[in-house]
Amino acid sequence: MAMEPDPAASPSRPSPSDGDPVPGAPEAPGVPVAPRVPEAPGVGPATLREEAGTSLRIEHWRDGEHRSLAGLEALRRAVGETTARSWIDLTDPSPALVAAVAAELGLHPLIAEDIIERNQRPKLELTDGTAHLVVFAVAWERELLVEEIDMVLGSTFLLTAHAEYWDPRRAQHLRDGVGPVLGRGTDYLLWALLDYVVDDYYPVFDRIEDAVDELEDRIVSRPDPDTLQQLFALKRQLVDLRHVSSPQREVFNQLTNRPLPFIAPEHVVYFRDIYDHAVHLSDEYDSFRELVTAALDVYLSTINNNLSLIMKRLTGITVILAGIGAFAGIFGMSEAGAAFRLGEAPGFWIVTFGITGLAVLIALILRRINWI
């Protein structure tokens, strides 16, 4: 008779330890799960720590005390303090560093992906209790420079990611230090940085205005292909500016008219001031676009006028030469030999000098009416 196997004697399966999820088992209800952010392959912990020491800066505020921190370990400790406020600033971060910071902050993977790709348009999105803003800073260095800035606002933190040339610590509201601004809330710090971004548009608009004035003077004085090339280059730069300024204005409008988490009601008036500046800049842009279009029309009109002037001058010269040619054809070149030997009758010379005098008179008349 076959004996049934004893359950106690059979090899037992290793049971998962406490806190380790069983593969394939559903998550326990009501337990929040941190989003998984893929790490960049080929990046070791040492390399990541080295980059975090230079590209990651943390401004930490708690109970009226402000400290500047650096490194992922400091970020982990700062995020763990629920009563603290932190500003995490990333300068030219690598995908691995963005993924690591996003994992520490518990950001949605789509937010990390947008920051890594850096090919967004101005927008405001609410994801998992955080507000993700994409705005663009501009500068003028012989031509228009446009750079994307990502900002993520949470309940206790503000994350910014940007290129190296844009330094947020040069903002006029941070001249007395980050502590007083961060102490009023991460939303107030967000306003301070956005106000700095918008204020940087005014010097660029001044440079564009100077460029338009210079091109208008050149069009009137000496229109040439180089002037037309610069005119088209400025028109393309205005198009690039429109691609960021128009949707960015709508982002600022949402900050004032849309109920958003983590933005105190008493701070909404500050964002409304930014929106007013954005509307003013939009009006300025429309004026520049009309001026550039008008300058192009003036250039084409000037070229047509110059062509008409050339045609008038050629017509005047033709009138003079046609009269001389007609008389020369009547008398013929057979009389030239006798004329050089002074054997012609006085009538020949009278006609010759008469033709010459008439040509001079016609030239004076055409000169007086600005035909030549």
C-alpha positions in Angstrom: 0.0 0.0 0.0 1.4 3.3 -1.1 2.3 5.6 1.7 1.2 9.3 1.2 4.0 11.8 1.7 4.2 13.4 5.1 3.8 17.1 4.8 6.2 17.7 7.6 8.9 15.7 5.8 8.5 17.5 2.5 10.8 20.3 1.8 9.2 23.6 2.8 9.2 26.7 0.6 11.1 29.7 1.9 8.6 32.1 3.3 9.1 35.8 2.5 10.3 37.9 5.3 8.3 40.6 6.8 8.1 43.7 4.6 9.2 41.8 1.4 6.4 41.6 -1.1 5.5 38.3 -2.6 6.2 38.3 -6.3 3.0 38.7 -8.2 1.0 39.4 -5.1 -1.3 42.5 -5.1 -0.3 45.4 -3.0 -2.0 45.8 0.3 -5.0 48.2 0.0 -4.4 51.7 1.4 -0.6 51.4 1.3 0.9 54.0 -1.0 3.5 52.7 -3.4 6.4 54.9 -4.4 6.6 55.1 -8.2 9.5 53.3 -9.8 11.8 55.5 -11.8 14.1 53.7 -14.2 17.7 54.3 -13.5 20.2 55.1 -16.3 22.3 52.0 -17.2 26.0 52.1 -16.7 26.0 54.7 -13.9 27.5 53.5 -10.7 26.8 54.8 -7.2 30.2 56.5 -7.0 29.6 58.4 -10.3 26.2 59.4 -9.1 27.4 60.7 -5.8 30.1 62.7 -7.5 27.7 64.3 -9.9 25.2 65.0 -7.0 28.0 66.8 -5.2 28.3 69.4 -8.0 24.9 69.4 -9.8 22.6 69.0 -6.8 22.1 71.9 -4.3 19.6 71.8 -1.5 18.3 74.8 0.5 16.8 73.5 3.7 14.6 75.5 6.1 13.2 74.3 9.4 11.9 76.2 12.4 13.4 79.5 11.2 16.9 77.9 10.5 18.3 77.8 7.0 21.0 75.5 5.8 22.6 74.7 2.5 23.1 71.0 1.8 24.5 68.8 -1.0 24.3 65.1 -2.0 21.6 62.5 -2.2 22.0 61.5 1.5 21.3 65.0 2.6 18.3 65.0 0.3 17.0 61.8 1.8 17.2 63.2 5.3 15.7 66.6 4.3 12.7 64.9 2.6 12.1 62.8 5.6 11.4 65.9 7.8 7.8 66.6 7.3 7.9 70.0 9.0 10.8 71.3 6.9 10.8 73.0 3.5 13.4 72.3 0.9 14.5 73.7 -2.4 16.2 71.1 -4.6 18.0 72.7 -7.5 19.5 70.6 -10.3 21.9 72.2 -12.8 22.4 70.3 -16.1 21.6 67.0 -14.4 22.2 63.6 -16.0 19.2 61.2 -16.5 20.6 59.1 -13.6 20.6 62.0 -11.2 17.1 63.0 -12.3 15.9 59.5 -11.7 17.5 59.3 -8.3 16.1 62.6 -7.1 12.6 61.8 -8.5 12.7 58.5 -6.6 13.6 60.3 -3.3 10.8 62.8 -3.8 8.3 60.2 -4.9 7.6 61.9 -8.2 5.6 60.2 -11.0 7.8 58.6 -13.7 6.2 60.9 -16.3 7.5 63.9 -14.5 11.0 62.5 -14.4 10.8 61.6 -18.1 9.7 65.2 -19.0 12.6 66.6 -17.1 15.1 64.3 -18.8 13.8 64.8 -22.3 13.7 68.6 -22.0 11.6 69.0 -25.1 8.3 70.3 -23.5 6.3 73.3 -24.2 5.1 75.7 -21.4 2.6 73.8 -19.3 1.1 73.2 -15.9 0.2 69.7 -14.9 -1.1 68.3 -11.6 0.2 64.7 -11.0 0.1 62.7 -7.8 -0.4 65.8 -5.6 2.4 67.8 -7.2 2.3 70.7 -9.7 4.8 70.4 -12.6 5.5 73.7 -14.4 7.5 74.1 -17.6 8.6 77.7 -18.3 11.3 79.1 -20.6 14.0 81.6 -19.8 15.3 83.8 -22.5 18.6 85.7 -23.1 20.2 87.7 -25.9 23.7 87.0 -27.0 23.9 88.2 -30.6 20.8 86.2 -31.0 17.8 84.9 -29.0 18.6 82.0 -26.6 15.7 80.0 -25.1 16.1 77.5 -22.3 13.6 75.2 -20.7 13.2 75.3 -16.9 11.3 72.5 -15.1 9.7 73.2 -11.7 7.9 70.7 -9.5 6.0 72.1 -6.5 5.1 69.8 -3.6 3.8 70.3 -0.1 7.3 70.6 1.5 9.6 71.0 -1.5 10.3 72.8 -4.7 12.4 71.1 -7.4 14.0 73.1 -10.2 16.0 71.7 -13.1 17.7 74.0 -15.6 20.8 74.6 -17.7 24.0 76.0 -16.3 23.7 79.5 -17.9 20.5 80.3 -16.0 21.3 80.9 -12.3 18.2 81.2 -10.1 20.2 82.6 -7.2 20.6 85.8 -9.1 16.9 86.5 -8.7 16.3 89.9 -7.1 14.1 88.4 -4.4 16.9 86.1 -3.3 19.5 88.8 -2.8 19.0 88.8 0.9 19.3 85.0 1.0 17.1 82.0 0.4 16.0 81.5 4.0 13.5 84.4 4.3 11.8 83.5 1.0 11.7 79.8 1.7 10.5 80.5 5.2 7.3 82.0 3.7 6.6 78.8 1.8 7.7 76.8 -1.2 4.9 78.5 -3.2 6.4 81.9 -2.4 9.8 80.7 -3.6 8.1 79.5 -6.8 6.7 83.0 -7.3 10.2 84.5 -6.7 11.8 82.3 -9.4 8.9 82.8 -11.9 9.1 86.6 -11.4 12.8 86.4 -12.1 12.1 84.4 -15.3 9.6 87.0 -16.5 11.7 90.0 -15.6 14.5 88.6 -17.8 12.2 89.0 -20.8 12.3 92.8 -20.6 16.1 93.3 -21.5 15.6 90.8 -24.4 12.6 92.9 -25.7 14.7 96.0 -25.4 17.4 94.4 -27.6 14.8 93.3 -30.1 13.5 96.9 -30.2 17.0 98.2 -30.9 17.5 95.6 -33.6 14.2 96.6 -35.3 15.2 100.3 -35.2 18.6 99.6 -36.7 17.1 97.5 -39.5 14.6 100.3 -40.3 17.4 102.8 -40.6 19.4 100.5 -42.8 16.4 99.8 -45.0 15.8 103.5 -45.7 19.5 104.4 -46.2 21.0 101.3 -47.9 18.8 98.3 -48.5 20.9 95.3 -49.5 20.7 91.5 -49.3 22.5 91.5 -46.0 19.8 93.7 -44.5 17.1 91.4 -45.9 18.9 88.4 -44.3 19.1 90.1 -40.9 15.4 91.0 -41.2 14.4 87.4 -41.9 16.7 86.2 -39.0 14.9 88.6 -36.6 11.5 87.4 -37.9 12.5 83.8 -37.1 13.6 84.7 -33.6 10.3 86.4 -33.0 8.6 83.2 -34.1 10.7 81.2 -31.6 9.8 83.7 -28.9 6.1 83.4 -29.7 6.3 79.6 -29.3 7.2 80.1 -25.6 5.7 83.4 -24.6 2.1 82.8 -25.7 1.5 79.4 -23.9 3.6 80.6 -21.0 1.1 83.4 -20.4 -1.7 80.9 -20.2 0.3 78.9 -17.6 0.5 82.1 -15.4 -3.2 82.6 -16.0 -3.9 79.1 -14.6 -1.8 79.9 -11.5 -4.2 82.7 -10.7 -7.6 81.4 -11.7 -7.2 77.7 -11.0 -7.4 76.2 -7.5 -4.0 74.5 -7.0 -2.6 72.6 -4.0 0.3 74.0 -2.0 -0.4 77.6 -3.1 -1.7 79.7 -0.2 -4.6 82.0 -1.1 -2.8 85.0 0.2 0.0 84.3 -2.3 -2.2 84.2 -5.4 -2.0 88.0 -5.8 1.8 87.6 -6.4 1.2 85.2 -9.3 -1.4 87.6 -10.7 1.3 90.2 -10.9 3.4 87.8 -13.0 0.4 87.3 -15.3 0.0 91.0 -15.7 3.7 91.2 -16.8 3.2 88.4 -19.2 0.2 90.1 -20.8 2.3 93.3 -21.2 5.1 91.3 -22.8 2.6 89.7 -25.2 1.4 93.2 -26.3 5.0 94.2 -26.8 5.6 91.1 -28.9 2.6 91.9 -31.1 4.1 95.4 -31.7 7.5 93.9 -32.7 5.8 91.5 -35.1 3.9 94.3 -36.8 7.1 96.5 -37.0 9.1 93.7 -38.6 6.3 93.0 -41.1 6.1 96.7 -41.9 9.9 96.8 -42.2 9.8 94.0 -44.7 7.1 95.9 -46.7 9.2 99.0 -46.6 12.3 97.0 -47.8 10.3 95.7 -50.8 8.9 99.2 -51.6 12.4 100.7 -51.4 13.8 98.1 -53.8 10.9 98.8 -56.2 11.5 102.6 -55.9 15.2 102.1 -56.6 14.4 100.0 -59.7 12.0 102.7 -60.9 14.7 105.3 -60.4 17.2 103.3 -62.4 14.7 102.9 -65.2 14.1 106.7 -65.2 17.8 107.3 -65.5 18.2 104.8 -68.3 15.3 106.4 -70.1 16.8 109.9 -69.8 20.2 108.7 -71.1 18.3 106.9 -73.9 16.6 110.2 -74.9 19.9 112.0 -75.1 21.7 109.3 -77.1 18.7 108.7 -79.3 18.7 112.4 -80.5 22.4 112.3 -81.2 22.1 109.0 -83.0 19.3 110.2 -85.1 21.2 113.3 -86.4 24.3 111.2 -86.8 22.4 108.7 -88.9 21.0 111.4 -91.2 24.4 113.0 -92.0 26.1 109.6 -92.1 29.7 108.7 -91.3 30.9 109.4 -94.8 31.4 113.1 -93.8 33.7 112.2 -91.0 36.9 112.2 -93.1 36.2 115.6 -94.6 35.3 116.9 -91.1 38.7 115.8 -89.7 40.4 117.6 -92.6 38.3 120.7 -91.9 36.9 120.5 -95.4 33.3 120.6 -94.4 31.0 123.6 -95.0 30.0 125.8 -92.1 26.6 124.2 -92.1 28.0 120.9 -91.0 29.5 122.4 -87.9 26.4 124.4 -87.1 24.4 121.2 -87.1 27.0 119.3 -85.0 27.2 121.9 -82.3 23.5 122.3 -82.4 23.0 118.6 -81.7 25.6 118.8 -78.9 23.9 121.8 -77.3 20.5 120.2 -77.6 21.8 117.1 -75.8 23.3 119.2 -73.0 20.0 121.0 -72.6 18.0 117.8 -72.4 20.5 116.5 -69.8 20.0 119.6 -67.7 16.3 119.3 -67.9 16.3 115.7 -66.9 18.7 116.4 -64.1 16.3 119.1 -62.8 13.4 116.7 -62.6 15.6 114.0 -61.0 15.6 111.6 -63.9 19.3 111.4 -64.1 
